[in-house]
Amino acid sequence: MLGIPNKDRSVFKVFELNNLGRMFMITRNVEDYLEVILDLQDKKGYIKAKDIAEKLEVSRPSVSEMIKKLSEDKYIQYQKYGGIIITSKGMRLGREIKKRHSLLVEFLKIIGVGEENAQKDACKLEHDISPETIDCLIKFVEYLNLSTEERRKEIEK
């Protein structure tokens, strides 16, 4: 995966090579679907298209279209009328997306945003934040979670 600046909005978008060796952008929709698929897998132990549609509040045909794309790009395995299995590639990207989301929620709560708004805002921010900013936020949140004594030692380094 490569982070490449998007000149129109000065944010980073994630690009990846597909199975034909062509570069493609991982869209906000792909990230949203993978995040939901991973959540469903973790919570229910299985993934059904109707559950994805309910969670994302989209139509079943929209889910079917995205399932086909995710399957072609090797993020999931899918048999028609069967279940959906997330692949290691999909799991890797899904975990990265969830990590960004959790970090942003934690950061927003640290600065005083309530839980509900932190969740909503993190969903909006997680797709358009650069890897550099994520790394800095991780360090910042980790620093704030240190005890006073640990912070003092960190500053002295």
Protein Blocks (a to p, Z undefined) as FASTA:
>chain_A
ZZdddfklopacdddddfkopacdddfklmmmmmmmmmmmmmnopacfklmmmmnopafk
lmmmmmmmmmmnopaccdehiacdddfklmmmmmmmmmmmmmmmmmmmmnopafklmmmm
mmmmmmmccfklmmmmmmmmmmmmpcfklmmmmmmZZ
